[in-house]
Amino acid sequence: MTGDLQSKLTLHYGIESGLRRCPRVEGILKRAQGIVERGVTVEIMHGVLGYEGVALLLHNTATMNGKVLDEYLTTVCTLRGGKIARLDTHISDIPLVNEHFR
């Protein structure tokens, strides 16, 4: 992965009191590892194409230590030069996600 693409790659996610930015590939991979460690099942329900990207409607589910995650979200991938230049995740229930990932 080129340094230029890596510097532009971003993932937004809900945590604590709002949204935080997770810059660069390392941050995205760390966040993804946390999702895997908590046993989250990610179902891609639908994808839609746009002029400069693609959006995925996702359904995340998991149960861990009595905490249930059943949440819908959308991940929008902005493309540049045929590659993902930015990821934005739009979360439907930030308090639910925060509770599950504490």
Secondary structure, 3 states (H helix, E strand, C coil): CCHHHHHHCEEEEEECCEEEEEEHHHHHHHHHHHHHHCCCEEEEEEEEECCCEEEEEEEEEEEECCEEEEEEEEEEEEEECCEEEEEEEEECCHHHHHHHHC
